[in-house]
């Protein structure tokens, strides 16, 4: 690969990690970039997962340090997210993932439109503690989206943020913080799978990874400082962008 293609991938990785650390959906920038420069599909997905996971780790650490993560929630839900992700990776080998595309497209469109018209959604932190109901629903959300991320992937962060806002009453900042950590957890099994199968190009992945770490740092800092004012519009934009990307895939 020539230097210009690598620079292109690094720039795409930076912006992908930037938006992903704020509202999710960075894969719609980074994955097509790998495809554009001519990497085979599995190598593109594996290399992207390697670099994106490192960026996700960076944003997770920054959100944890900011005090916007609920450790009780993460401690309970994260193991179920990891188990779901492992099962999702195994299942994808047995079932055609294209069956999910129309359903996911409809759900993401609905979330984006609902969030756009709901002016108060996620503006305030209305979390009043855990109950048996919201804890069970949080576990179910974590497991289901861990499975989905391992099986298919697009929009995982979007679903997690939306789920935490509606189940626990978190605002966008805290929902994004907890979603980012769980998204990192769900990425681990897929990363290990790609690594063991030899589908990661580390010569490309490492420089892109460095730029994605930088993008994640800047994006997370912006999210923490600006809060809901910056997260909500980017959340809606990325939800719509993921939906458009999936619509083109279906067409």
C-alpha positions in Angstrom: 0.0 0.0 0.0 1.4 3.4 -1.0 1.7 6.3 1.5 -1.2 8.3 0.1 -3.7 5.4 0.7 -2.3 5.0 4.2 -2.7 8.7 4.9 -6.3 8.5 3.6 -7.0 5.6 6.0 -5.5 7.5 8.9 -7.7 10.5 8.3 -10.8 8.4 7.9 -9.9 6.5 11.1 -9.5 9.8 13.0 -13.0 11.1 12.0 -14.5 7.6 12.6 -13.2 7.4 16.1 -14.1 11.0 16.8 -17.9 10.5 16.0 -17.9 7.0 17.4 -16.6 8.2 20.8 -19.5 10.7 21.0 -22.5 8.8 19.5 -21.4 5.6 17.9 -21.6 4.8 14.2 -17.9 5.3 13.3 -17.8 2.1 11.3 -19.8 3.7 8.5 -16.7 5.9 7.9 -13.8 3.5 8.6 -15.0 0.3 6.9 -15.8 1.8 3.5 -12.4 3.6 3.6 -10.6 0.2 3.9 -12.7 -1.1 1.0 -12.0 1.9 -1.1 -8.2 1.3 -0.9 -8.7 -2.3 -2.1 -8.4 -4.5 1.0 -10.2 -7.8 0.8 -13.5 -7.8 2.9 -12.3 -10.0 5.8 -9.0 -8.2 6.1 -10.8 -4.8 6.0 -13.2 -5.9 8.7 -10.5 -7.4 10.9 -8.1 -4.5 10.5 -10.9 -2.0 11.2 -12.0 -4.0 14.3 -8.4 -3.9 15.6 -8.0 -0.2 15.2 -11.5 0.7 16.3 -11.3 -1.4 19.5 -8.2 0.6 20.5 -10.0 3.8 19.9 -13.0 2.5 21.8 -10.7 1.6 24.7 -9.4 5.1 24.8 -12.8 6.7 24.9 -14.0 4.2 27.5 -11.1 5.2 29.8 -11.7 8.9 29.3 -15.5 8.5 30.1 -14.6 6.4 33.2 -12.2 9.0 34.4 -14.9 11.7 33.9 -17.2 10.1 36.4 -20.0 9.6 33.9 -20.0 5.8 34.1 -22.2 3.7 36.5 -19.8 1.0 37.7 -22.6 -1.0 39.3 -24.4 -1.1 36.0 -21.3 -2.0 34.0 -20.2 -4.7 36.5 -23.6 -6.4 36.2 -24.3 -6.0 32.5 -20.7 -6.3 31.0 -20.4 -10.1 31.5 -23.7 -10.7 29.7 -22.6 -8.4 26.9 -19.4 -10.4 26.5 -21.3 -13.7 26.5 -23.8 -12.4 24.0 -21.0 -11.2 21.7 -19.3 -14.6 21.8 -22.5 -16.3 20.9 -23.1 -13.7 18.1 -19.7 -14.4 16.5 -20.4 -18.1 16.6 -23.9 -17.7 15.2 -22.9 -15.5 12.2 -21.1 -18.6 10.8 -24.4 -20.4 10.7 -27.0 -17.8 9.6 -27.2 -15.3 6.8 -26.9 -11.9 8.4 -28.8 -10.3 5.5 -32.0 -11.3 7.1 -31.4 -8.7 9.8 -30.8 -5.8 7.5 -34.4 -4.7 6.8 -35.4 -5.0 10.5 -32.3 -3.1 11.8 -32.9 -0.4 9.1 -36.5 0.2 10.3 -35.4 0.3 14.0 -32.6 2.8 13.5 -34.8 5.0 11.3 -37.4 5.0 14.0 -34.9 5.8 16.8 -33.4 8.7 14.8 -36.8 10.2 13.9 -38.1 9.7 17.5 -35.0 11.3 19.0 -35.2 14.3 16.6 -38.9 15.1 17.4 -38.6 14.4 21.1 -37.1 17.6 22.4 -36.6 16.5 26.0 -35.3 13.0 25.4 -31.9 12.6 27.1 -31.7 16.2 28.1 -31.8 15.5 31.9 -30.5 12.8 34.1 -33.6 11.1 35.5 -31.9 8.0 36.9 -33.4 7.3 40.4 -31.6 4.1 41.2 -31.9 0.4 40.2 -35.1 -1.6 40.4 -35.6 -5.3 39.6 -37.3 -4.2 36.4 -34.8 -1.7 35.0 -31.8 -4.0 36.1 -33.4 -6.9 34.3 -34.1 -4.8 31.2 -30.5 -3.5 31.3 -29.1 -7.0 31.4 -31.3 -8.0 28.5 -30.2 -5.0 26.6 -26.5 -5.7 27.2 -26.8 -9.4 26.3 -29.0 -8.8 23.2 -26.7 -6.0 21.8 -23.6 -7.9 22.6 -25.0 -10.8 20.5 -26.0 -8.4 17.8 -22.6 -6.7 17.7 -20.9 -10.1 17.4 -23.4 -11.3 14.8 -23.9 -8.1 12.7 -22.8 -4.9 14.3 -24.1 -1.6 12.6 -25.8 0.7 15.0 -24.9 -1.2 18.2 -23.8 2.1 20.0 -27.0 3.8 18.8 -29.2 1.1 20.3 -27.3 1.1 23.6 -27.5 4.8 24.0 -31.2 4.9 23.2 -31.8 1.9 25.5 -30.1 3.4 28.5 -31.9 6.7 28.1 -35.3 5.0 28.0 -34.7 2.2 30.5 -32.7 4.0 33.2 -33.5 7.7 32.4 -29.9 8.6 31.8 -29.0 11.7 29.9 -27.1 11.5 26.6 -23.7 12.0 28.2 -24.1 9.3 30.8 -25.8 6.9 28.3 -23.0 7.5 25.8 -20.4 6.9 28.5 -21.8 3.5 29.6 -22.6 2.5 26.1 -19.1 3.1 25.0 -17.6 0.8 27.7 -20.1 -2.0 26.8 -19.4 -1.5 23.1 -15.7 -2.0 23.9 -16.5 -5.2 25.8 -18.6 -6.5 22.9 -15.8 -5.7 20.5 -13.3 -7.9 22.3 -14.6 -11.3 21.1 -14.8 -10.2 17.5 -11.3 -8.8 17.7 -10.0 -12.1 19.1 -11.8 -14.0 16.4 -10.3 -11.9 13.6 -6.8 -12.1 15.1 -6.9 -15.9 15.5 -8.1 -16.3 11.9 -5.2 -14.1 10.6 -7.5 -11.4 9.2 -5.8 -8.3 10.6 -3.2 -6.3 8.7 -1.1 -4.9 11.5 1.2 -2.8 9.2 -1.9 -0.8 8.2 -3.8 -1.2 11.5 -1.2 0.2 13.8 -0.8 3.7 12.2 -4.6 3.9 11.8 -5.0 2.8 15.4 -2.8 5.7 16.5 -5.0 8.3 14.7 -8.2 6.6 16.0 -6.9 6.9 19.6 -6.3 10.6 19.0 -9.7 11.0 17.4 -11.3 9.2 20.4 -9.5 11.4 22.9 -10.7 14.6 21.2 -14.2 13.3 20.7 -14.6 12.1 24.3 -13.3 15.4 25.6 -15.7 17.3 23.5 -18.6 15.1 24.6 -17.7 15.6 28.3 -17.3 19.3 28.0 -20.3 20.1 25.8 -22.6 17.3 27.0 -26.0 16.8 25.6 -25.8 19.8 23.3 -23.1 18.1 21.1 -24.1 14.5 21.7 -27.8 14.6 20.7 -27.3 16.2 17.2 -24.4 13.9 16.4 -26.4 10.9 17.7 -29.3 11.7 15.3 -26.9 12.4 12.4 -25.1 9.0 12.9 -28.3 7.1 13.3 -29.6 8.5 10.0 -26.2 7.9 8.3 -26.2 4.2 9.4 -29.7 3.8 8.1 -28.8 5.3 4.7 -25.8 3.1 4.5 -27.9 0.0 5.2 -30.5 1.1 2.7 -27.9 1.2 0.0 -26.7 -2.2 1.0 -30.2 -3.6 0.7 -30.8 -1.9 -2.6 
